[in-house]
Amino acid sequence: MSRRERSGQRRTRTAGENRDERVGYGRPPREHQFKPGHSGNKNGRPKGSKNEATIINELLNRKIDIRENGRARKISVHEGILLKFAEDALKGNPRSAAFLLNRKLLVESSEQPANDVLDMDDRKVLESYVRQLEEKFKKRGEPE
């Protein structure tokens, strides 16, 4: 049967069937849809399991004991790693020195505040928006 022949036929709906209850790709029948509160993946990630980022953060923030100049102190694993790189760099390892200096530049660049100076185009757009808001509030009769 060709498309033209089928296009003339209309499907009759059963009682209670609405346009919203269509079935097809991406629209399973209501009785086969997931019920609220029930997962479609029963063997999914168990509650309380940690992802890799959480595990790494916990490892790097864990405190360890070190001896420095005959005194014991506690530092994080992250700080200990950077301390080892610094000691290695001072012993003449150029790769350790480059790593530390690159990390320093990266940290400093991320800490710099955003430039507060607006260029002329941005200033014009903001002034236009402020004028629109003022007009809107004047039409409503609300005080500024």
C-alpha positions in Angstrom: 0.0 0.0 0.0 1.5 3.4 -1.0 1.6 6.5 1.1 -1.2 8.2 -0.9 -3.5 5.3 -0.3 -2.8 5.3 3.4 -3.1 9.1 3.8 -6.8 8.9 3.0 -7.4 6.5 5.9 -7.9 7.8 9.4 -7.2 5.8 12.5 -10.1 5.7 14.9 -9.3 6.4 18.5 -10.4 4.1 21.3 -12.4 5.5 24.2 -10.3 7.7 26.5 -7.5 8.1 24.0 -6.3 11.7 23.6 -3.8 13.4 21.3 -1.4 13.6 24.3 -1.5 9.8 24.6 0.2 9.1 21.3 2.7 6.2 21.2 5.8 6.0 19.1 9.5 6.7 19.1 10.4 8.4 22.4 6.8 8.0 23.6 6.2 4.7 25.3 2.7 3.7 26.4 1.9 5.1 29.9 2.0 1.7 31.5 5.6 1.2 30.3 6.9 4.6 31.4 9.1 4.9 34.5 7.1 5.5 37.7 8.0 8.5 39.8 10.6 7.5 42.4 11.7 4.4 40.6 14.9 4.3 38.6 15.3 2.8 35.1 18.7 1.6 36.1 18.3 -0.5 39.2 22.0 -1.5 39.3 23.2 2.1 38.8 25.6 4.0 41.0 25.1 3.1 44.6 24.3 5.9 47.1 27.4 7.2 48.8 29.8 6.2 46.1 32.4 8.8 45.2 33.5 10.0 41.8 37.1 10.4 40.9 37.2 14.2 41.6 36.0 13.6 45.1 38.5 10.9 45.8 41.4 13.0 44.4 40.3 16.0 46.5 40.2 13.9 49.6 43.6 12.4 48.9 45.2 15.8 48.3 43.6 17.4 51.3 44.6 14.6 53.7 47.1 15.7 56.4 50.5 14.0 56.8 53.3 14.5 59.3 56.6 15.8 58.1 59.8 16.9 59.9 61.2 20.2 58.9 64.3 21.7 60.7 63.9 19.1 63.5 60.3 20.1 64.1 57.2 18.0 63.3 54.3 19.6 61.6 51.2 18.6 59.6 50.7 19.6 56.0 48.3 18.5 53.3 49.5 15.9 50.7 49.1 18.7 48.0 51.4 21.0 49.9 53.9 18.1 50.4 54.0 17.4 46.7 54.6 21.1 45.9 57.3 21.1 48.7 59.1 18.2 47.0 59.0 20.0 43.6 60.5 23.1 45.3 63.3 21.1 46.9 63.9 19.3 43.6 64.0 22.7 41.8 66.5 24.1 44.3 68.7 21.0 43.7 68.9 22.0 40.0 66.1 20.1 38.3 64.9 22.4 35.6 61.7 20.4 34.9 60.6 20.9 38.6 61.4 24.6 38.4 59.5 25.0 35.2 56.5 23.1 36.6 56.4 25.2 39.8 56.8 28.5 37.9 54.0 27.5 35.4 51.7 26.6 38.3 52.5 30.0 39.9 51.6 31.8 36.6 48.4 29.8 36.2 47.3 30.6 39.8 48.1 34.3 39.5 46.3 34.6 36.2 43.2 33.0 37.6 43.2 35.3 40.7 43.4 38.5 38.8 40.2 40.5 39.0 38.3 41.1 35.8 38.9 44.3 33.9 36.4 46.9 35.2 36.9 49.2 32.2 34.1 48.9 29.6 34.7 49.6 26.0 32.5 52.2 24.2 30.2 49.6 22.6 29.5 47.9 25.9 28.9 51.3 27.6 26.4 52.3 24.8 24.5 49.0 25.2 24.2 49.4 29.0 23.1 53.0 28.7 20.4 52.0 26.2 19.2 49.3 28.5 19.0 51.7 31.5 17.0 54.2 29.4 14.6 51.4 28.4 14.1 50.4 32.1 13.6 54.1 33.1 10.9 54.5 30.4 9.2 51.3 31.5 9.0 52.4 35.1 7.8 55.8 34.2 4.9 54.2 32.2 3.9 52.2 35.3 4.0 55.3 37.4 6.4 53.7 39.9 8.9 56.0 41.7 12.5 55.5 40.6 
